[in-house]
Amino acid sequence: LATSPRPGYRPGPEHSVPRADVDAWANDALRFGIRSIICLISDDQFYLYRRSLPEGLLAYYAAAGFEVAHLPAIDGLTHPYTPEEYEQAWRAFQALPKPVVVHCSAGMDRTGRVVRYICERLDQDTGAQAAR
């Protein structure tokens, strides 16, 4: 389980992301052995890729060989996910080939919440198995 900012993320004002930045991000992920991506960004940030990736970021990921789950949440929300959506993230993590990278925009807030939930569920499952 890994975390990352989205391809081409830079602090400050958001600008269109060049394809070369996305290619470099995907190549790094592949080099690290990542097989799947849980993408947390929504339409409020997908527009950053429209010029360089007419097929869309998620389709780009799939064409690059990644399995993809998309759990969108708008950036900047105090509570971006409901309990049901956290459970959806858990089920996506379980179903996807490992290793999995989770990313939102900066790779901190939404990503941190989802990864924390996945780690808690992993701990619960490990504890339940050990108790048997």
C-alpha positions, 0 to 999 in steps of 0.5 A: 500500500503506497501513497502519492500526489496525483501526476503533475501535482505542484503546490500553489495554483493548479495548471494543466498537467503536461503528458510528460509529467503523467508519463513520468509518474506512471513510469515511476509507479511501474518501476516500483511495482505498483499494479493498481491505483485507487484514484480519489480526485473528482471532476474538480481536478480532472480538468487539469488533464483534459488538454494532454490526455483526451482519453482522460486520466483513468483511461490513461491509467488503464492503458498503461496497465494499471487496474483502477478504482475511482472513489471521487471526492471534492478537494477541501472537504472536512469530511470527504467520505461517508462510512459507506464510501470508506467501506467501498475503498476497503472493498476496492483495496481487497479486490485490486492486485497488489501493490496499490497506490492511493492518490488524491491531489497532494496525496495527504488529506483524502489519501491519508483518510482512505489509507488510514481506514484501509490500515485499520481494516487490515489490523482488524483482519489480522487480529481476527485471524490471530484470535482463531 
